[in-house]
Each structure stands twice: as structure tokens, then as C-alpha cells.
Amino acid sequence: MDMTLVVMAAGLGSRYGGVKQIERLGPDGEILMEYAIYDALRAGFDRIVLIIKPQMLQDVRALFGDRIEQRTGIRIDYAFQTPERFTAARPELAQRQKPLGTVHAVLCARDAIETPFAVINADDFYGRGAIDAIAAALPELHGAQDAAMVGYRLKNTVSPFGTVTRGVCATENGLLRKVHETYKIQLCSDGTIRDTSGEGEGVALDPEVLVSMNMWGFHTTILDEIDARFAPWLRENLPVNPLKCEYFLPLIPNQLLKEGKATVKVLPTHERWYGMTYANDMPDIRAALASMRESWLYPEHLWRK
């Protein structure tokens, strides 16, 4: 079955302090999204779409894009996320610096998505098991009413260097009921994980609870739903904070679930997530990737000649 991996790589990386999507972290100078692409091709994906800012194109092609195409025969399509796209009714947004969110990112890639697809972040390491799980789920999606999401254990997704935002999932019989965006989740010195967005020491969270790390599986018809819901969001929600407000991808399944229009299968994984939320995360990621190569989970060179 034809399947597309959509990689969202247009974020600013404000907490990290740089263009974290193209930071070289692997033993052979690989960047994180190369591992996801490698695992996806191994799992049967046959098309890659990278959502980037236009000014990143030359860097991405030079870092790995051209090499992957040459050595695998897989075509990489590049979609550009810029504030003026799909926002003609709000011309002032052309000057906005911050992206409009992950819903807008996928909408910007619409013309390049022709098959059932998985969506991931460029600056996250998801693990082979998670990629395999979403690849196995895609053939079972038959329309916008069907979706899938890989759920990580919260304890496997936190950073010791600061707070993180996670979509905490409510599930029932393997199906998603709701994703609750939870901000300022902190791994504390006593080993507990707490929601510190309120007052005091924060609310303790179950370390085993499933969270979304933005690995979703969709049928192509979800793009019609995204398109139909983006304009009302621009009109109704964006005025609240026009310079920073974002439309996040989990809100689409959430809305469909609330309306009784979708079923979202949750695919639990015990994979350890690694990400570039903070610059101090870098040494741990480098060490983990080196260990994976030493254990032959990944070859010495991802893209052999």
C-alpha cells in the first residue's frame, strides 16, 4: 500500500534557541528527522513530504534531502509553510513571524499528500516500534472518520531540563476519547511528574498515562476537514492573540470525536522519546543515538551508497 510520511519542520524552536530541526546529533552527523525517515522507509512508506520554511530548503537538501533521494530512489516533496498561505482574509498575517500551528502546516502540504499518511514532528525521535505501529494502522483507515495515534508513556517523554507540553490522552477500550493539552509538565527532583501550570507544587500525573507526541495517522479525506475548519478558526479564534495563537493538529481529532464523526485508534508504545526541547537535551540524545548504532539498531551510515 502507498503511504506518505509528512514531517513538520517549520517551527521556530524558540525554547531551544536555534534551528533545532537541522542540528547534527547522530554519530555520522545525522539529524533527528533522518532516523524517522529511515524507519519509515523500512516500514513501507514510499513517499516523504517535508514541511519547511522556504529559507530552509537549501540547507535541508544539502544536509540529507538530496542524498536520501539519490541513494533510496524515494522522492521527497517540499511544502512551504508561510503565514500568507490560506490566510487571504487576514492580510496582516503576512508579517507574522511565528507559524500558525500544525493544522496550518498540514494544510500547506495538502497538494503533496495523495495517499494515507502519518504526521510527525521533525525535532522528535520516535523510535522504530512507533513508526512500525503507525505503518500497520494506515491500511485500516478508510476515510476522515478513521484515524490513529501513537500513545507514549508520559514517563518516557519528559525532559530533566525544563517543562514540556504534552497532549494527555483519555482512552477507552483502545480508542481515544479526548486529548487534553497540558502545559508546564515538570519532571521533579523527587521523581514525580507534575502539572505545574497552576499554583503551588503542581498536580501529580500518572507516569504511565498515554500522551500524544504528534504522531498521527490519517486518510487523505481528513484534509477536507482541516480545510473546512481552518477559515472559521482564523475568524473566531485567532483575534484573541493574532501574533502567537496557533491551531494545533490534535484539535481536529478532538473536534471530530466531540461531534461523533470519528474513531481514533490509540497505538500504545514503550518507545523512549527523545527531543530537542532544550539545548541541554543534546548530550543525552547524542549518547542514545550512539548506543543505538553500537547495538546495530541502526547501521553505521543510514544512507549507504
C-alpha positions in Angstrom: 0.0 0.0 0.0 1.2 3.5 -0.8 1.9 5.6 2.3 3.2 9.1 2.9 5.3 10.3 5.8 4.6 14.0 6.5 7.4 15.7 8.6 6.6 19.1 10.1 9.8 21.1 10.3 8.8 24.8 10.1 8.8 25.6 13.8 10.9 28.3 15.2 12.4 26.3 18.1 12.1 29.3 20.5 12.8 27.3 23.7 15.8 25.6 22.1 17.3 28.8 20.8 18.0 27.9 17.2 17.0 25.9 14.1 16.8 22.6 16.0 15.4 20.6 13.1 18.8 20.6 11.4 21.1 20.1 14.4 23.5 17.3 13.7 23.1 14.7 16.5 23.9 11.3 15.2 27.3 9.6 15.2 27.7 10.2 11.5 26.3 13.7 11.6 22.6 12.7 11.2 19.8 15.0 12.2 16.8 13.6 14.1 14.3 13.5 11.2 16.7 11.3 9.2 16.0 8.5 11.7 12.3 8.8 11.3 12.6 8.8 7.5 14.9 5.7 7.7 12.5 3.9 9.9 9.5 4.9 7.8 11.1 3.6 4.5 12.0 0.4 6.3 8.3 0.1 7.4 7.0 0.5 3.9 6.4 4.2 3.4 7.1 5.2 -0.2 6.8 8.9 -0.2 8.2 11.7 2.0 6.8 15.3 2.4 8.8 17.8 4.4 7.0 20.9 5.6 9.6 23.7 6.0 10.2 27.4 5.8 11.4 28.4 2.3 14.7 29.7 3.7 15.5 26.2 5.0 15.3 24.5 1.6 18.9 24.7 0.6 20.1 23.6 4.0 17.8 20.6 4.1 18.6 19.4 0.6 22.3 19.8 1.3 22.2 18.1 4.7 20.3 15.0 3.7 17.4 15.5 1.2 19.4 15.1 -2.0 21.4 12.2 -0.5 18.3 10.3 0.5 16.7 10.7 -2.9 19.9 9.6 -4.7 20.5 6.5 -2.5 17.0 5.3 -2.0 15.1 6.3 -5.1 12.4 7.8 -2.9 11.1 11.2 -3.9 11.0 13.9 -1.3 8.4 16.7 -1.8 8.9 20.0 -0.1 5.9 22.1 1.2 6.4 25.6 2.4 4.6 26.9 5.5 4.4 30.7 5.3 1.9 33.0 7.1 0.2 34.3 4.0 -0.9 30.9 2.8 -4.6 30.2 3.2 -5.0 33.5 5.1 -6.1 35.9 2.3 -8.9 37.2 4.5 -6.3 38.3 7.1 -3.6 40.1 5.0 -1.9 41.4 8.2 -0.7 37.9 9.0 1.8 38.0 6.1 4.0 39.9 8.6 3.7 37.4 11.4 6.9 35.6 12.4 5.5 32.7 14.4 3.9 29.8 12.4 0.2 29.4 12.6 0.4 25.9 14.0 0.4 22.3 13.0 -3.0 22.4 11.4 -1.8 25.1 9.1 1.4 23.1 8.4 -0.6 20.1 7.2 -2.8 22.3 5.1 0.2 23.8 3.4 1.2 20.3 2.4 -2.2 19.4 1.0 -1.2 19.4 -2.7 1.6 16.9 -2.0 -0.4 14.4 0.0 -2.1 11.8 -2.2 -2.1 8.7 0.0 -2.9 7.7 3.6 -0.3 9.5 5.7 1.4 9.7 9.0 2.3 13.1 10.5 5.3 13.7 12.8 7.5 16.4 14.2 11.0 16.9 12.7 12.6 17.5 16.1 11.5 14.4 17.8 13.0 10.9 17.8 10.0 8.5 17.8 11.6 5.0 17.7 11.3 2.2 15.3 8.4 0.5 17.1 6.2 3.6 16.9 6.9 4.0 13.2 6.0 0.3 12.6 2.8 0.7 14.6 1.5 3.7 12.6 2.5 2.0 9.3 0.5 -1.1 10.2 -2.5 1.1 11.1 -2.7 3.2 7.9 -4.2 0.5 5.7 -7.1 0.2 8.1 -8.1 3.9 7.6 -10.9 4.3 5.1 -12.0 7.9 5.4 -11.9 11.0 7.6 -13.9 9.1 10.2 -10.9 6.8 10.8 -7.6 7.9 12.4 -4.8 6.5 14.5 -2.4 8.0 17.1 0.7 6.5 18.7 0.5 6.9 22.5 3.7 7.2 24.6 4.0 6.7 28.3 4.4 10.1 29.9 7.5 8.9 31.8 9.2 8.3 28.5 8.7 11.8 27.2 9.8 14.3 29.8 12.9 16.4 29.9 15.1 16.9 33.1 15.9 20.5 31.9 12.5 22.2 32.0 8.8 21.9 31.4 7.2 20.3 28.4 3.7 20.4 26.9 2.0 17.1 26.2 -1.4 16.0 24.9 -2.6 13.8 27.8 -5.0 11.2 26.4 -8.2 9.8 27.8 -8.8 6.4 26.3 -11.4 3.6 26.5 -11.0 0.1 25.0 -8.1 1.2 22.9 -9.9 4.2 21.4 -9.2 7.9 22.0 -11.8 9.9 23.9 -10.0 13.2 24.2 -6.6 14.8 24.1 -6.0 17.4 26.8 -3.2 19.8 26.1 -1.3 20.0 29.4 1.3 22.8 29.7 4.3 23.0 32.0 4.7 19.4 32.8 7.8 19.0 35.0 10.0 16.1 36.0 10.6 16.9 39.6 13.7 16.1 41.7 11.8 13.5 43.7 11.0 11.6 40.6 7.4 12.6 40.3 5.9 14.2 37.2 3.7 17.2 37.8 1.5 19.6 36.0 2.9 22.9 37.3 0.7 25.3 35.3 -1.3 26.2 38.4 -0.2 27.3 41.8 1.9 25.5 44.4 3.9 22.4 43.8 1.6 21.2 41.0 -0.7 18.2 40.4 1.0 14.8 40.2 0.4 13.0 37.0 0.4 9.2 36.3 3.8 8.4 34.7 2.1 5.6 32.8 -0.6 7.8 31.2 -0.6 7.9 27.4 0.3 11.1 25.8 0.3 12.3 22.2 3.7 13.2 20.7 2.1 14.4 17.4 2.4 11.0 15.6 -1.0 10.7 13.8 -2.3 8.6 11.0 -4.9 9.9 8.7 -6.8 9.1 5.5 -6.4 11.7 2.8 -10.0 12.9 3.3 -9.1 14.4 6.6 -7.6 17.2 4.5 -11.1 18.3 3.6 -12.0 18.5 7.3 -8.8 20.5 8.0 -9.6 22.9 5.1 -13.2 23.4 6.3 -12.2 24.2 9.9 -9.2 26.5 9.3 -11.1 29.5 8.0 -13.6 29.6 10.9 -10.6 29.3 13.3 -9.0 32.3 11.6 -12.2 34.3 12.0 -13.2 33.2 15.5 -10.1 32.2 17.5 -7.1 34.0 16.0 -8.2 37.5 17.1 -7.7 36.5 20.7 -3.9 36.6 20.2 -3.1 37.3 16.5 0.6 37.3 16.8 1.1 34.0 18.7 -2.2 32.0 18.6 -1.8 28.6 16.9 -4.1 25.9 15.7 -2.8 22.5 16.9 -3.3 19.3 15.0 -4.8 17.3 17.9 -7.7 19.8 18.0 -9.0 18.3 14.7 -9.5 14.7 16.0 -10.8 16.2 19.3 -13.5 18.2 17.4 -14.4 15.2 15.3 -14.7 13.0 18.4 -16.9 15.5 20.1 -19.1 15.7 17.1 -19.3 11.9 16.9 -17.8 11.9 13.4 -14.6 9.9 14.0 -13.0 6.9 15.7 -9.3 7.3 16.7 -7.4 4.1 17.5 -4.6 4.5 20.1 -1.4 2.6 19.5 0.5 2.3 22.8 4.2 2.2 22.6 7.0 1.7 25.2 9.5 3.5 22.9 11.6 6.2 24.6 11.0 9.6 23.1 14.0 12.0 22.5 13.6 15.6 21.5 15.3 18.9 21.2 13.1 20.9 23.6 16.1 22.5 25.3 19.8 22.8 24.2 20.8 20.8 27.3 18.9 17.8 25.9 21.6 17.4 23.2 24.2 15.3 25.1 21.6 12.7 26.1 20.3 12.4 22.6 23.8 12.1 21.1 24.6 9.3 23.6 21.3 7.5 22.9 21.8 7.6 19.2 25.4 6.4 19.6 24.2 3.5 21.7 21.6 2.5 19.1 24.3 2.4 16.5 26.6 0.3 18.7 23.8 -2.2 19.2 23.2 -2.3 15.4 19.7 -1.0 15.7 20.9 1.5 13.1 23.7 0.9 10.6 27.0 2.9 10.7 25.7 5.0 7.8 22.0 5.4 7.4 22.2 6.0 3.7 24.6 3.6 2.2 26.0 4.1 -1.3 
